[in-house]
Amino acid sequence: MVKTIPKKRFLSVLIKLKRNAMYAKANVFGLSHPVVVACSQELDTLLNRYQGIRAIQ
């Protein structure tokens, strides 16, 4: 039997991973580098999706 991870929990893990990746990139490239900005935007998208799920439940 395959266990499924609830969507909210899965997004929470993705958010933590993306945040850590953004911090690492910011330490190397600086906060205003396009790579860091793109990563930040991806994090924003994940956070918006997470907030949307929380509002429904």
C-alpha positions, 0 to 999 in steps of 0.5 A: 500500500502506498501512503500519500502525503497531504498536499499541505504537508508536501508544500510545506516541505517544498517551501523549506527546501526552496527557502534554504536554496534561496539563502544559499544562493543569496550568500554566494551571489548577493540578494539582488542577483537575478538567480536569487530573485527568481528563486524568491519568486518561486518561493512566493508562488509556493507560499501563495499556494500554501496560503490558498490551501489553508484558507480553504481548510 
